[in-house]
């Protein structure tokens, strides 16, 4: 299960229930665009983290060997990969906590939002 699977369903449900039915199509387009942008940014952030950790563990980014040569010094790449994933896991945990803290929409509790 990916982080997007954990967060996407409740967040999209909250978003779609907060708009009038005539705007659902627009909101869907905006949410898909935001998801695509987030995927691209996630790849970029992951790459930057990985390269920064490689630099931290002693491998300069200017002399980064081809991936086929990583087996010559695997501990540096494993440490960088693990450290990158720890940062990403921390960011995911923050996203999950903020999503859970959102709580129930007050309009939905009172039943005042028209259906």
N, C-alpha and C positions, 0 to 999 in steps of 0.2 A: 504494500500500500504506500503510495507516494504522499508527500505532504500536501500536494494539491488535492488529492482525493479526500484527505481528512478535512481540509478547510473549504474546499470549493462548494460542496453541497449545502452546508448551512449558510454560508455567505451568500451564495446565489439565491437561495430561498428567501433570505432576509431582503435582499435587493429587489427581487421580483415582487415580493408581497408589499413592498413599500411604494410601488408605482402604480399608476392607473393602468388598467388593462390595455388601453390604446397606445401606451408607451412601451409595452413589453418588448416589441421588436427592436426599437431603438436601444433600449437598455441591453438587450441580448448582443447586439452588434458592438456596443461600447465595451461590454464585459469580455467578449471574445478578442477584441483588439487589445484590451488591457492585458489579457492572459498571454497573448502572443508577444507583446512587448516585455512582459515579465519573464517569459522564457528566454528571450534574447539577453536581457539584463542578467538573468541568473547564470547563463553560460559565461558571459563576460566577467562577472564577479568571481565565479569559480575559477576561471583561468587566471585572473589577477591574483587571487589568493594562492593558487598553486605555485605561480611563478615567484611570488613574494616569499613563500615558505621555502622554495628551492634556494632562493638567494640567502635567506636566513640560515639555512643549514649548510651553506658554503659553496653552492653552485651558482656562479654568476649567470644572470640571464643572457648576457652577451655571448656566452660559450655553451649554451644549452645544446646538448647533443641530440641527434635524431632519436626518436623513441625506440628504434631498433637497437640502440646502444645502451639503453637504460639498464640492461642486465649486468653491465660492467661495474656499476656502483648502485645496487638496488636500494640500499638502506636510506640514502638521501631522498630518493623518490618516494619510498614508502612512508618516511616521516613527513614529507611535504604533503602527500596525499591524505594521510591520517589527520594532520593538523588542519588541512583545508576542510575536511569533512566535520571535524569538531566545531569549527566556526560556523559552518552551514547548519549543523544540528542545533547549535545555540540560537541562531537566527530563526530557525524553524520553531523551536520551543517558544521563543518570544511571540511569533505569529500565532501559534496555537493558544497561548495564554491570552493575548489580546482579543482573539476571536471568541473565546469562551467568556471573557469578562464583559463582552457586549451585552449579554443577557437577552431578555425577551423585550421586544418592542412594546412600549406602553400602549400604543394604539391597538396592538393585537390582544393585549391583556383585557382591555375594556371592551373589545369587540366594536369599537367605534369606526373602524375603517370599513368603507363599503366594499362589498364583494360583488 
